Amino acid sequence: MAGVGKCMGIMTAAGFALGAGATYYAKSKQGKAVMQNIEATAKNGKIPIGGMTKDGKLWDGEVTVDEAKKNLNKATKIMSLITGAAAAIGTALIAGATLLLRGKVR
């Protein structure tokens, strides 16, 4: 049984590492392109933003380039962790099914 647990652990860890790593790499590349656009449109180090409140009024605001970069990095890390966890679960299920079908688990 230790062999099955070890195999499942290794496969789950590898699934998490590869899933999170691939997502972080892709989102980092995308984030660099977004930051170039943000820096190009920034005026006096701030980016104009706006939206609509629930009662239908429009509002204007601005955010600094550093704050936008911090928010983008935070979103990238969160998405990487979520994708890594999903990849780990999927990999564990596939590894478990494979071991079960091969008759290693009783």
Secondary structure, 3 states (H helix, E strand, C coil): CHHHHHHHHHHHHHHHHHHHHHHHHHHHHHHHHHHHHHHHHCECCEEEEEEECCCCCEEEEEEEHHHHHHHHHHHHHHHHHHHHHHHHHHHHHHHHHHHHHCCCCC
